[in-house]
């Protein structure tokens, strides 16, 4: 098992949001955090976007959750 930590400054407003409402994606050059109103929406997003690229996930989020 491994853990990787990347030191950065996260805005307090993001830290204040319940972790169960956030979906986090990373690639070699970015980190994206999508925030949902309900845990069920977050879980559905995670289930339905498995394997998608960042851009496709963003398009999905905008289509179904914005």
Secondary structure, 3 states (H helix, E strand, C coil): CCCCCCCCCCCHHHHCCCHHHEEEEECCCCEEEEECCCHHHHHHHHHHCCCCCHHHHHHHHHHHHC
